[in-house]
Amino acid sequence: DVKVTQSSRYLVKRTGEKVFLECVQDMDHENMFWYRQDPGLGLRLIYFSYDVKMKEKGDIPEGYSVSREKKERFSLILESASTNQTSMYLCASSWGSGGVNYGYTFGSGTRLTVV
Amino acid sequence: KNQVEQSPQSLIILEGKNCTLQCNYTVSPFSNLRWYKQDTGRGPVSLTIMTFSENTKSNGRYTATLDADTKQSSLHITASQLSDSASYICVVSETGGYNKLIFGAGTRLAVHP
C-alpha cells in the first residue's frame, strides 16, 4: 500500500514563527499536494507539485510556500505563522503524468495550532 | 462555479441500521467522483471511485451510485457498525488541466449502540 507520512500529528507554534510541515511518500508518485481542512469547509488546495523542483499555486497559496527537492518529499512552509493558519493540514500524493491523477492517497494530517 | 454539496451535514443512526448520504455537484467537465471516509483526526481514505459510465460501485457494506445526468451521487451504508462513525467526503474531479479535485464539506455520521 502507498504510504504518505506526515512528520507531525500535532504542532503548536507561536505567531510569527517559521513553520515547516513535512510529507514523504514511498511509492514513487510524481504528484504531491498540500491541503488545509477547516470545519464546515471542504479541503482547499494550497500548493501542488507534478515534478521535482516544480510547484504550482492552488486555491489558497497566500502565506504559504513549498519545496520539493526530492521526488518523495514535499514540504509546506509557513513563513510567518498567523492565528488564521490554525488548521488541519493534509498532504496527498498520486501517480500519472500530464495532469492526470490516479490513486490519490492522503497522509494522516497535521493539526497545527498557532497561538 | 464548480461546487460539490453534501447532505445531510450530520446524521445519527443506531447500529445495524442502513443510511444514505447524498452528494450533488455542478462540476463540469466531469472526470470522476470519489467517496472518502475520514476518521476523526486522520486523513481521508478512499472508498470508491466512479467514472462517467459507471452507475454503481460497491466496497463491502458501502455502495455508491452515480447519476451523471442529474449530477447526483449517493453513498449507501448497509448494516452500520460503530466503526462507520466518521466523516464521509464526496470529491469530484474535473477533466483538463491538472484534473482538479473539488471537495464537498462532508457528512459527519455517528453510529450509536
Interface residues (C-beta under 8 A of the other chain):
Chain A: V4 R9 G40 L41 G42 L43 R44 L45 F48 Y50 E56 L90 A92 G99 V100 N101 Y104 T105 F106 G107 S108 G109 R111
Chain B: V4 R34 Y36 G41 R42 G43 P44 V45 S46 I89 S93 G96 G97 Y98 N99 K100 L101 I102 F103 G104 A105 G106
